Amino acid sequence: MKKFLTTAFLFTLAAVAFAQGAPAAAPVAKSLFEGQFTAHIALAIAAAGCGLAQGKAVVAACEGVARNPQAAGNIRTTMIIGLALIEALVIYVLVAAFAIK
């Protein structure tokens, strides 16, 4: 239930952020969800998710090594590849944030 509520909240936030209409002909002040604010929120969410995922990956790897020390090399290699892929999420969001600005 907690995952569903979190997903619903993030979906609602994304729908509000990207559902802005076309700007009027007269110069109007920027909306709160335009440009830099959206980029910073997206980067903060991605970084938080990345930190949680990396923490879970390291904990699982440590438990695996504790249970089977002979497999430490294979576990370490797999963990490093996984951490690189998880970290790529934040890099993609950072590139998108620069594109929004």
C-alpha positions in Angstrom: 0.0 0.0 0.0 2.9 2.3 0.8 4.4 1.8 -2.6 1.1 2.5 -4.3 0.6 5.8 -2.4 4.1 6.9 -3.2 3.7 6.1 -6.8 0.3 7.8 -7.0 1.8 10.9 -5.3 4.8 11.1 -7.7 2.5 10.5 -10.7 0.2 13.4 -9.5 3.2 15.6 -9.0 4.5 14.8 -12.5 1.0 15.4 -14.1 0.8 18.8 -12.4 4.3 19.7 -13.4 4.0 18.9 -17.1 0.3 19.8 -17.7 0.9 23.5 -18.1 -0.9 25.2 -20.9 0.7 27.3 -23.7 1.8 30.8 -22.5 -0.4 33.8 -23.4 0.8 36.4 -25.9 1.3 39.0 -23.1 4.4 38.5 -20.9 3.3 36.6 -17.9 5.3 35.6 -14.8 6.7 32.1 -15.0 4.8 29.3 -13.4 6.2 27.6 -10.3 6.6 24.3 -12.2 8.5 25.7 -15.1 12.2 25.4 -15.7 14.6 25.4 -12.8 12.2 24.3 -10.1 11.1 21.2 -12.0 14.7 20.3 -12.8 15.7 20.6 -9.1 12.8 18.6 -7.8 13.5 15.8 -10.4 17.1 15.7 -9.5 16.3 15.6 -5.8 13.9 12.7 -6.3 16.4 10.8 -8.5 19.3 11.3 -6.0 17.1 10.1 -3.1 16.0 7.0 -5.0 19.6 6.4 -6.1 20.9 6.6 -2.5 18.2 4.2 -1.2 18.9 1.7 -4.0 22.7 1.8 -3.6 22.3 1.3 0.2 20.1 -1.8 -0.4 22.6 -3.1 -2.9 25.6 -2.7 -0.6 23.7 -4.3 2.3 22.7 -7.3 0.2 26.3 -7.7 -1.0 27.7 -7.5 2.5 25.2 -10.2 3.6 26.1 -12.4 0.7 29.8 -12.1 1.5 29.1 -12.9 5.1 27.2 -16.0 4.2 29.6 -17.2 1.5 33.1 -15.7 1.8 34.4 -17.7 -1.2 32.1 -15.9 -3.5 33.3 -12.4 -2.5 35.0 -11.7 -5.8 31.9 -12.5 -7.9 29.6 -10.6 -5.5 31.8 -7.6 -5.5 32.0 -7.5 -9.3 28.2 -7.8 -9.7 27.7 -5.2 -7.0 30.0 -2.6 -8.7 28.2 -3.1 -12.1 24.8 -2.7 -10.3 26.0 0.4 -8.5 27.2 1.9 -11.8 23.8 1.3 -13.4 22.0 2.7 -10.5 24.2 5.8 -10.5 23.5 6.3 -14.2 19.9 7.2 -13.3 21.0 10.4 -11.6 23.3 11.2 -14.5 20.4 10.9 -16.9 18.2 13.1 -14.7 21.1 15.7 -14.4 21.4 15.8 -18.2 17.6 16.3 -18.5 17.7 19.0 -15.9 20.3 20.9 -17.9 18.1 20.5 -21.0 15.1 22.0 -19.1 17.1 25.0 -18.1 
